[in-house]
Amino acid sequence: MLEKLGSALKGVMDKLLKKGYVDADVLDEVAKDIQRSLLASDVEVKLVFELTKTIKDRSLKEKPPAGVTQREHVVRVVYDELVSFLGKEAKPLPVQRTKILLVGLFGSGKTTTAGKLAKYYQRKGLRPVLVACDTFRPAAYEQLVQIGSTLGVPVIGEPGEKDSSKVLQNALKQTSKYDVVIVDSSGRDALDGEMINEVKKLNAILAAEERLMVIPADLGQQAGPQARAFRDALGITGVIVTKMDGTAKGGGALSACAATGAPVRLIGVGEKLDALEEYDPKRFVSRLIGFGDLEGLLERAKEMKIDEAQAQKLVTGEFTLDEFYNQIKQVKGAGSLAQMAEMIPGIGKLIGTKIPKEELERQEARMERFGHIIGSMTPQEKKTPEVLNASRIKRIAAGSGSSEQDVRELLKMFEQSRKMMKTMGKGGKQMKALMKQFGMKM
């Protein structure tokens, strides 16, 4: 997600942390780096220069708190201002019985987002139902039915009926046994009077607790005027930004929505139906600048009913081969390994080596084979893989139907992961101190 922006901002932080002393010249250099990063992400020029001016002013005028170096203080200022710039406080969706109306223009990914929301609530133990009220776009009903079938979530609709109000009135007679009612409404090429009237009628019938507008990240800074228009016309309670995984304009969309006062509630970070995340600016910026999001990782572990003690082992490097494989399998259910990796501080540096996203995706595809390999090991070998010599590796490969290279590859991946976790958990004192100062869990 926002790979280029994140890489650039991590570079800014790396520069800061390597500086022996931070003065006005260093701050000018930092400001220019941040400006280049944000402008490349299609953030409005005026907002960018206001942000960097605030960063410089605060860094020069504010006295660092006791026990905090000037350099650490500047890092904190950059973090604080980026968080404020991208949305200030998080406002998660309530995990309770609720009714949600989705609105948005054509091409925003609204119908797919309806399915992602259903999956989001499924993971939290609630029973969602999808209501197909997009009577304007051909095949919208069929698309939602296909999504619902994939999730095992019921879809209520009336193909052929052109009056979305009638569809909703009839559907609500069948939704009492469900916890979350998610209504997919019709889109248009532009927010016109016809669309406003239709959505207002749906909302009057539904009495939705949440009215969420879906905006694609590739709108960039143009997301702002669109969010403002929907907010003023419909009283939306929040925004879902889609396509955050495949655009360079995501920073522009987020900052534009924040500037209009329309809170971003969720972000779509991939094509899969589980690729929807709560938007918390603090944790989002933490991941962007390389501080990770261990709190988010542990939250996902809880959603998947992974034992917290085992999850703690995973993030501190104190795990066996069996535990490593079992936890990765379960974590994979909450999102791809690449998404999980973003949550781990320093994942961009694994013992000094950057891990390409493509490599993480390849490792995800190898999980099943690795399971067979681990299943062919003795209890002692799983607990202390250091005993695995050439003859043992040959035996394990034959027993699992894999090659010796596959076995060595698993052992290398395991050892690298364990070393990296231990490095971040026990070493990396500067990062750990900064995260503690920021109120982050480590």
N, C-alpha and C positions, 0 to 999 in steps of 0.2 A: 504494500500500500504506500502510495506517495514515495516510491523508492528513491527518485532523484532528489526530491526535497529533503527527505530524511538523511540521505547520504551527505548532502551539502551541509545540513545543520549539524550533523555529527562531526563533520570536518571543522566547523566553527568551534564546537566545544573542545575538540582535540587540540586545536591551536591555543585556545584559552588556557587549558590545563597544562600546557607545556611552557607557557610564559612564566618567567621568573618574576616579572613585575608588570602590572597593568596600568598604563598611563593613557593620556588623551590620544596619542598616536595609535596605540594598540586598539583603543575603542573605535577610532575611525576605521581601522582595518576590519574589525569585527562587524561594524555597522555596514560597511560595503559588501562584505561576504553575505550577511543576512539579506541585504537588499537584492543582491543577485539571485539568491536562492528563492526568495519569495516572488520576485518579478518573473522568474522562469516558471513559477507555478501559477501564473496568471492572476496574481493578487493585484488589486488596484494600486496604482503608483502612489496616490495621496496617502492611502492607509499605510503603505510600506514606509514612507518617509516619516510619518507621524510615529510609527512604532520605533524605528531606529533612533529618532530624536529622544523619545522617552527613555529608551535604554541608555543612551549616552548621558542624559541629564541625571537620571537616578544613580548611575554608576559613579559619576563624578561628585555629586552633591551628598549622597547618603553615606554615612559612616558605617562601616561593616560592624555587625554585632560582635560582642566579645567572643574571642576564640575562633573567629572566622577571618580568613585572609582576604585581602582585596580581590584576589583572583577568584576565590570561591564566592565572594559576594557578587561579583559581576556575572558569574555563571547562574547564580540564583536570580539575579535581575532579569537576565535573558529568558530564563525558564518562566518566571512569573509573567513577564510581558507577553510572551508567546501564548501562554495559557489564556490570558485575558483577551488577546487578539483573536483567538480561535474559539471563543465561546464562554469563557469564565466558568460558571458552575454547571455540573452535570444534572440532568433531570431525567432519571430512568423511568421507563414505563412501569406502571404499577403491576405487581404480580398478584392479581385478584380477578374476580369476575368483572369483565369490562366489555364495552362495545367500541369498535374502532372503525372510523370511516377514512378510507384512503382516497386522496384526490391528487390530480396531476395531469400534465399535458401529455400528448402522444410522445412516445419514445423515452419516457422517463423510467420505464421498468416497473410500473406500478403493479401489474398482475403478478410478475415474478416476486416482487416484494411482498405481496399478500401471502404467497406461499412461504417465504422466508419468515414472515411474522408468525405464521402458524407453527413452523418448526421451532422458532424462538420460544413460544409459549409451551410447546410440547416438552422441550428440554427442562422447563421449570415446573413440570408436573401438572399442567392445566390441559383442559380439553377444548381445542379450538374448532370452529366451524367457519367455512368460507362461503360468502354469499356473492354470487355473480350478478352485479348490477351494471356491468358495462354492456349496455344494449346498443351501443353505437359502433364499436369496432367489430368487424367480422371475425369470427373464430375466438373471440375473447372467452366465451363460456367454455369452449372445448379446451382452450389452453389451461384454464383454471381447473377443470376437471382432471386433466392429465397431471397437473401439479398435486392436486389433492390425492389422487390415486397413489402417486409416488410416496407421499407422506402417510397415507392411511388416514387422511382427514376428510370428512364429508364436505361436499360442495352442494349448495342449494341454488337453483336458478331455473329459469324458464326460457330455454332457447326458442327464438322466434318472437318473443314478447318484446315490443319496442318501448314500453312504458316502464322505466326503471323503478318508479314509485310503486307500481303494482307488484313488481317482482319482490321488492323489499317487504312490503306489507304481508304478502303471502309467506315469505321466507321466515319472518319473525314468529309465525305461528308454530314453527318447527324447531326453534333454537333454544327452548327453555332448558334442555338437558345439557347444554354446553356452557363452558365457563367464559370463553372469549369468542365474540362474534366479530369477524373481520369482513368488511364490505368493500369490494372492489368497484369503484364507480367509473363512469365513462370519462374519457379524455377528449381533448380537442387540440387543434394546432395552436390555438391561442386562448387566453382566458377571456371569453366573451360573455355577453349577457345570458345566452342560452345555457352555457355551462354553469354559470353561477346560480341561476334559478334551479337547474336540475339538482345540483349538489345541496342547495339549501333545502329543497323538498325532502331529499334523502335524509338529511340531518334532522329535520323536524320529525320525521317518522321514527328514526333510529334513536334519537336523543343520545348521540355518541358522547362518551366521556373523553375520547381522544379523536381529534380531527387532524390527521397527519398528511402533510403534503410531501410527495415524492419528487425529488429533483436529481437529475443526473449530474455527476461531478464534472463532466466535460463542458457544462455551461460556463464553468469558471466564474468570473466576477459578475456575469449576467444572471447568476442565480439570485443575487441580491434583490434586484427589481422584481423578479418573479415571485420570490418569497414574500416581499412586501405587499404585492398586489393580492396574493391569496390570503395573506393575514388580514388585510383591510376588508376584503370582500367576504371572507368566510369565517374569520376568527379562528384560524388554525392554532392548534396547541403545540405544534412542533413540525420539524422537517426530518425526512429520511433522505440522506444523500447516497445515491447508488453509483456504481461503476467507479468506486474509489481505487480499485486495483489496476485499472487500465488507462489512466489519464494523467497527464502532467498538470491538469488544472484543478486538482482536488483542493489545494490550498486556497485557491481563489474562491471556490464554491463555499468552503467552510467559513472563511473570513467575511465573505459577502453576506452570508446568512447571519453571522454574529453581528455585523454592523447594522442590520435591519431590526435586530431584536427578535428574530424568529429562531428559537432554540433548535439546534440539531439534536435529535434524540437518538437516532441510530444511523449507522453507516453500513453500506453494502461493500464487502471487501473481496468478492469473488462471484463466480457463476453458480456454485453449488448452493443448495437450499439452506445449508447451515452457515453460509458466509454472511452473517449479519451480526453486527456488534453494537453494544451500547456505546454511545459516544460520551466519553468523559474527557474533557479537554486536558485535565492534569495528566491522566494516564496516557492519552494520545500523544501529547508533547513529550512525555517521558520516553515513550517508544521511539518517537521521531529523532530525539537527540542521543539515543543509544543507552538510556538508563533502564530500558526494559519495563516490564509490567508483571512482576512476580505475583502481585495481588490478583491480577486478572487471570494468570495461569492457574492459581490455586482456586479461584472462583469457578473456572471451567472444570477443574478436577471435581469440585463438589457437585456441579451440575450432572456430571457423569457418574456420581456416586463412587468416586475414587476415594479410598481411605486417606484422610488428611495426613496421617503420619507417613504413609507411603509417598504421598505427593511431596512432603517435605524432604524425604530422602532423595527424590528425583532432582529437586532444585538445589540440593547441597552436595550432590555427588556421592552420597553414601548409599549405594545400591548395588545389588548383585545383577548378574545377567538375566536371571528370571524376572526380577523386579523391573529392570530396565525395559525388557520386552513387553511385559504385561501392562506397565504404565503407559508406554508409548502407544500400544494398541488402543487403550481406552481413551487417551488424550486425542488420538486421531479421530475418534468419534465426535469430538467437540470442535474439530477444525483441522486443517492440514498441518503437517509438521512445520511447513514454512511459516504458517500463522503462529504456531506455538513458539517457534524460534524467535519471532519478533518480540515476544514477551520476556525473553531471558536477557538480562543485562550483559552487554559485551558479546553477543552472538556473532557480531561482525568480525570479532577477533577471537579465533579459537587457537590459543597458544601462538598468537602472532599471525594466524592465517585466516583470511576471509573465506567464509563458506558461501559459495554461490547458491542462489535460490534454486537453480536447476538441480544442484546436487542434493539438496534437501528433498526435492520432489522425487528424484531417483531413489533415494533411500526409503521414501514412503512406499514405493512400489515393491521394494525388496522385503518388506516386513514379513510377508507370509513365508518366504524362503528362510528368513532368519529364524522364524519360529520352529521350523523343522530342524534346523541346525541345533538350536538350544535344546530341543526335545531329545536329541541324540547324545547329550552330555550327561555325565554322572553328576550327582548332587555336589560332590567336591569340586568338579570342574566349573559348575555354574557359580559356586560361591567364591572360588579363587581361580579365575581363568589364567592366572600367571603360571599354573602348572601345565598348561597346554603346550606340549612339545610337538615335534614334527610327526611322531608316530600317533599321538593322540588326535591330532588334527586330521591325519589321514583316515583314522577309524571313524571319526565324527562325520567327515565328508561322505564316506561310503554308506554310513548308517542313515544319513539324511537325504541321500540322493542328490547331493550337491558337489561342487568342486572344492578342492583345498583352498583355492583362491577366494571362494565365497566365504569359507570359514574365517580366513585371515581378514577379510574385509569387514565382517561382523565384529571381530575382536578389535580391529582398529577403530571402527566407529564407536564401539562401546568405551574404549579407553580414552579416546579423544573427548567424548561427551563427559565422562566422569572427571577427567582432568580439568576441563573447562568449568564445570560446575564447582569443583573444589576451589579453583582459582578465584572464581567470583564470590564464593561463599566465605573463604578464609583469607584470601589475599585481596588485592585491589582495594587497599585501605582508603585511597582517595575517593574512589567511586562510592564505596560503602558509606563514608562520612558524608558525602554530598547527598546521597539518597536519604540518609537519616535526617539531615538538616531539612530536606524537602518534605519530610513526613511520610516517606515511602517505606514500605516494608521490605526487608531484606533477609 
